[in-house]
Every structure is written in structure tokens, then in C-alpha cells.
Amino acid sequence: MSDMARALSTVSASLVIPHDVAGTLTALLEEVTQAFGAVACSVAVADRHDRLEVLTSSSHREDLLTLHDVQAAEGPLFEAWTHGRPVTMPDISSTTHPWPDLTAAMETVGVCSALAVPLRWGGQPLGAVGLVRTVPGDFDAAQAVHLQAFADLAMLVIVHADPVSVRTAVQRIDDALTGRIAVEQAKGALAYLHDSTTADAYDLLRRRAEEAEVTLSEAAHIVLREAVQGRDDD
């Protein structure tokens, strides 16, 4: 079985059982990153004010998180959302693209090519999925199709495979963003308490969720309650 087929099979299997949006999306993006030989992959969604925000990423390294934030403002990820089609950036050394901030951020991280596809529901683009690689070169049509398949699965993870309207899908995206805020706050609290990197703090949060047999969002709320209780005890 190819890496792409194995990744699609692994992610699809998670949809037939109750799942946590944050945890399942992270697992999906990790599979995408490996299957494409990429450095990182991210999901960005439009909030209620029609601004693109990164929902989650396959990596929580500080420099990659900064890159993902830049991608939400310009470049293939932003363009895939606004135009509702795949967008590529074969090589940052090319002078044909008008994305100077993204080029600088990619150079800092050490990546040089990017691909993004829209995150769709009911024919409407509600965000985008994008990845970055260390090697230059254009992506072929098959790679765009494969990434679109992962993006469609990501949308199903968010809305949970029910036949729902675009309005309900937008509400569930908003709920996912609320869960993401709790995860980010808990990650920061753990990084501070353990004097660790945000990536290590995220791994610790995932382990706590697994050990307690709760979702990632529930584990985040537990960490935040413990942090507040600790301040109160002081």
C-alpha cells in the first residue's frame, strides 16, 4: 500500500467512530505531512468576521507556527480559500509571485515550495489546507487531487459527516476555533510551568489526553482549571 493510500485509509477509519476535532485533525495533518514528504501541513478556516485563521497544524514548532500565520494572510493558503481552487508556489526564488512576507517566512524556516487547496462545504470555500516542502518544484495534478481528498476529509472531521447546511458547518467551524483557543492557552500554560517549548507542551497535552482517556479539548480545559486553581491557592 502506498503512503498516500495508507494515510487516506487511516484518516477515513477515524470518521466511523466518535472523534475529537482537534485530535483527529492533528492526526490527519501528520499523515499528510508524511505522505507528501512535507515539512508541515496546516488547516485554516474563516472566522465569523471572514478572516482566515489557522485552526491546527502538524507541527507546533514556533517558527512553523509563525509561517502558518503568514500563510493565512498571503500566499497559496489564502488564495486557495479566496478563489476556491488549488494554488501552488513551486519555488520561492521565482519572481512571479507577489508574496514578499511569505517568501521571507519560508526562507527563515528553510522551505521553498507550497501547495494549498480549498476547504469546502456545499460548494463554498470555508478555509484551506496547505503544506510546505524543503525541495523546489511544481506539484502535479495528482498531488493536488490527493491533497483535496485530505481537505474534504478534514471538513468531514469538523462537521462530523452529518448532512448539514452551510450555516451549521460555519457554526461547527466556530466551535472548533473555540476549542483551538483552549488548546493554545493550555499549551502556553504547560510550556510556562515546565519551562519547555510549545511543541513539547503540545506533546505533553496529547499524552495527558490519552492517559485520561479524554479529548484534546477536554484535556486543555483540565489544564486551564488546574492553572487557575494553582493561582488561587497561591
URJOJO-V663916 format. One record per residue. N is the residue number from 1. RES is the residue in one small letter. PSI is psi in radians with two decimals (* if undefined). NEAR is the number of other C-alpha atoms within 8 Angstrom. Layout:
BEGIN
n->N res->RES psi->PSI near->NEAR
n->N res->RES psi->PSI near->NEAR
END
This chain:
BEGIN
n->1 res->m psi->2.32 near->4
n->2 res->s psi->2.83 near->5
n->3 res->d psi->-0.68 near->8
n->4 res->m psi->-0.79 near->10
n->5 res->a psi->-0.71 near->8
n->6 res->r psi->-0.72 near->9
n->7 res->a psi->-0.79 near->12
n->8 res->l psi->-0.70 near->9
n->9 res->s psi->-0.76 near->8
n->10 res->t psi->-0.81 near->8
n->11 res->v psi->-0.74 near->13
n->12 res->s psi->-0.66 near->9
n->13 res->a psi->-0.51 near->8
n->14 res->s psi->-0.27 near->10
n->15 res->l psi->-0.22 near->12
n->16 res->v psi->0.08 near->6
n->17 res->i psi->2.78 near->6
n->18 res->p psi->2.36 near->6
n->19 res->h psi->2.77 near->9
n->20 res->d psi->2.25 near->9
n->21 res->v psi->-0.91 near->9
n->22 res->a psi->-0.83 near->12
n->23 res->g psi->-0.74 near->10
n->24 res->t psi->-0.68 near->12
n->25 res->l psi->-0.72 near->11
n->26 res->t psi->-0.78 near->11
n->27 res->a psi->-0.70 near->10
n->28 res->l psi->-0.82 near->12
n->29 res->l psi->-0.60 near->13
n->30 res->e psi->-0.68 near->11
n->31 res->e psi->-0.74 near->10
n->32 res->v psi->-0.82 near->14
n->33 res->t psi->-0.79 near->14
n->34 res->q psi->-0.78 near->9
n->35 res->a psi->-0.60 near->10
n->36 res->f psi->-0.04 near->7
n->37 res->g psi->0.60 near->7
n->38 res->a psi->2.99 near->13
n->39 res->v psi->-0.68 near->10
n->40 res->a psi->2.76 near->14
n->41 res->c psi->2.53 near->16
n->42 res->s psi->2.72 near->14
n->43 res->v psi->2.23 near->12
n->44 res->a psi->2.47 near->14
n->45 res->v psi->2.71 near->13
n->46 res->a psi->2.27 near->11
n->47 res->d psi->-3.05 near->10
n->48 res->r psi->-0.29 near->6
n->49 res->h psi->0.25 near->5
n->50 res->d psi->0.70 near->6
n->51 res->r psi->2.44 near->7
n->52 res->l psi->2.24 near->12
n->53 res->e psi->2.45 near->10
n->54 res->v psi->2.17 near->12
n->55 res->l psi->-0.81 near->11
n->56 res->t psi->2.90 near->11
n->57 res->s psi->2.79 near->13
n->58 res->s psi->-0.32 near->12
n->59 res->s psi->2.52 near->9
n->60 res->h psi->0.45 near->10
n->61 res->r psi->2.43 near->9
n->62 res->e psi->-0.78 near->8
n->63 res->d psi->-0.62 near->8
n->64 res->l psi->-0.62 near->11
n->65 res->l psi->-0.68 near->11
n->66 res->t psi->-0.75 near->9
n->67 res->l psi->-0.76 near->12
n->68 res->h psi->-0.67 near->10
n->69 res->d psi->-0.69 near->10
n->70 res->v psi->-0.71 near->11
n->71 res->q psi->-0.48 near->12
n->72 res->a psi->-0.18 near->13
n->73 res->a psi->-0.51 near->8
n->74 res->e psi->2.73 near->12
n->75 res->g psi->-2.96 near->11
n->76 res->p psi->-0.73 near->15
n->77 res->l psi->-0.85 near->18
n->78 res->f psi->-0.76 near->13
n->79 res->e psi->-0.64 near->12
n->80 res->a psi->-0.64 near->16
n->81 res->w psi->-0.85 near->15
n->82 res->t psi->-0.56 near->7
n->83 res->h psi->-0.19 near->6
n->84 res->g psi->0.60 near->12
n->85 res->r psi->2.84 near->9
n->86 res->p psi->2.49 near->11
n->87 res->v psi->2.34 near->11
n->88 res->t psi->2.74 near->11
n->89 res->m psi->1.60 near->12
n->90 res->p psi->-0.57 near->11
n->91 res->d psi->2.19 near->11
n->92 res->i psi->-0.28 near->10
n->93 res->s psi->-0.18 near->5
n->94 res->s psi->2.55 near->6
n->95 res->t psi->0.18 near->6
n->96 res->t psi->-0.10 near->4
n->97 res->h psi->2.52 near->6
n->98 res->p psi->0.85 near->5
n->99 res->w psi->1.23 near->8
n->100 res->p psi->-0.68 near->6
n->101 res->d psi->-0.71 near->8
n->102 res->l psi->-0.72 near->12
n->103 res->t psi->-0.80 near->9
n->104 res->a psi->-0.73 near->8
n->105 res->a psi->-0.68 near->11
n->106 res->m psi->-0.68 near->12
n->107 res->e psi->-0.67 near->9
n->108 res->t psi->-0.71 near->8
n->109 res->v psi->-0.46 near->9
n->110 res->g psi->0.48 near->7
n->111 res->v psi->2.73 near->12
n->112 res->c psi->0.00 near->15
n->113 res->s psi->2.70 near->16
n->114 res->a psi->2.64 near->13
n->115 res->l psi->2.40 near->15
n->116 res->a psi->2.58 near->16
n->117 res->v psi->2.71 near->18
n->118 res->p psi->2.63 near->17
n->119 res->l psi->1.98 near->16
n->120 res->r psi->2.62 near->13
n->121 res->w psi->2.25 near->10
n->122 res->g psi->0.54 near->6
n->123 res->g psi->0.01 near->5
n->124 res->q psi->2.25 near->7
n->125 res->p psi->2.13 near->12
n->126 res->l psi->0.10 near->12
n->127 res->g psi->-2.73 near->14
n->128 res->a psi->2.76 near->17
n->129 res->v psi->2.30 near->15
n->130 res->g psi->2.70 near->13
n->131 res->l psi->2.77 near->13
n->132 res->v psi->2.57 near->13
n->133 res->r psi->2.83 near->13
n->134 res->t psi->-0.23 near->10
n->135 res->v psi->2.47 near->7
n->136 res->p psi->2.94 near->9
n->137 res->g psi->2.51 near->7
n->138 res->d psi->2.72 near->9
n->139 res->f psi->2.45 near->9
n->140 res->d psi->3.00 near->6
n->141 res->a psi->-0.63 near->6
n->142 res->a psi->-0.67 near->6
n->143 res->q psi->-0.68 near->8
n->144 res->a psi->-0.69 near->13
n->145 res->v psi->-0.76 near->8
n->146 res->h psi->-0.75 near->9
n->147 res->l psi->-0.61 near->12
n->148 res->q psi->-0.63 near->11
n->149 res->a psi->-0.74 near->8
n->150 res->f psi->-0.69 near->11
n->151 res->a psi->-0.70 near->14
n->152 res->d psi->-0.67 near->10
n->153 res->l psi->-0.69 near->10
n->154 res->a psi->-0.69 near->11
n->155 res->m psi->-0.67 near->11
n->156 res->l psi->-0.63 near->10
n->157 res->v psi->-0.75 near->13
n->158 res->i psi->-0.81 near->11
n->159 res->v psi->-0.12 near->11
n->160 res->h psi->0.86 near->7
n->161 res->a psi->0.20 near->7
n->162 res->d psi->2.66 near->5
n->163 res->p psi->1.71 near->4
n->164 res->v psi->2.81 near->7
n->165 res->s psi->2.93 near->7
n->166 res->v psi->-0.66 near->8
n->167 res->r psi->-0.76 near->6
n->168 res->t psi->-0.68 near->8
n->169 res->a psi->-0.72 near->12
n->170 res->v psi->-0.70 near->9
n->171 res->q psi->-0.71 near->8
n->172 res->r psi->-0.57 near->10
n->173 res->i psi->-0.73 near->12
n->174 res->d psi->-0.72 near->10
n->175 res->d psi->-0.71 near->8
n->176 res->a psi->-0.67 near->12
n->177 res->l psi->-0.65 near->9
n->178 res->t psi->-0.73 near->8
n->179 res->g psi->-0.65 near->10
n->180 res->r psi->-0.65 near->12
n->181 res->i psi->-0.76 near->8
n->182 res->a psi->-0.73 near->12
n->183 res->v psi->-0.76 near->12
n->184 res->e psi->-0.71 near->8
n->185 res->q psi->-0.73 near->10
n->186 res->a psi->-0.67 near->13
n->187 res->k psi->-0.74 near->13
n->188 res->g psi->-0.71 near->10
n->189 res->a psi->-0.75 near->11
n->190 res->l psi->-0.66 near->14
n->191 res->a psi->-0.67 near->13
n->192 res->y psi->-0.81 near->8
n->193 res->l psi->-0.62 near->7
n->194 res->h psi->0.08 near->7
n->195 res->d psi->0.90 near->7
n->196 res->s psi->3.06 near->10
n->197 res->t psi->2.84 near->8
n->198 res->t psi->-0.55 near->12
n->199 res->a psi->-0.76 near->10
n->200 res->d psi->-0.65 near->9
n->201 res->a psi->-0.67 near->14
n->202 res->y psi->-0.74 near->10
n->203 res->d psi->-0.70 near->8
n->204 res->l psi->-0.72 near->9
n->205 res->l psi->-0.71 near->14
n->206 res->r psi->-0.72 near->10
n->207 res->r psi->-0.69 near->8
n->208 res->r psi->-0.68 near->9
n->209 res->a psi->-0.75 near->13
n->210 res->e psi->-0.76 near->9
n->211 res->e psi->-0.64 near->7
n->212 res->a psi->-0.11 near->7
n->213 res->e psi->0.83 near->6
n->214 res->v psi->2.96 near->9
n->215 res->t psi->2.90 near->10
n->216 res->l psi->-0.71 near->13
n->217 res->s psi->-0.72 near->12
n->218 res->e psi->-0.72 near->9
n->219 res->a psi->-0.66 near->14
n->220 res->a psi->-0.75 near->14
n->221 res->h psi->-0.61 near->11
n->222 res->i psi->-0.79 near->8
n->223 res->v psi->-0.74 near->11
n->224 res->l psi->-0.67 near->12
n->225 res->r psi->-0.71 near->8
n->226 res->e psi->-0.67 near->8
n->227 res->a psi->-0.74 near->9
n->228 res->v psi->-0.75 near->8
n->229 res->q psi->-0.66 near->8
n->230 res->g psi->-0.70 near->8
n->231 res->r psi->-0.68 near->7
n->232 res->d psi->-0.66 near->6
n->233 res->d psi->-0.54 near->5
n->234 res->d psi->* near->4
END
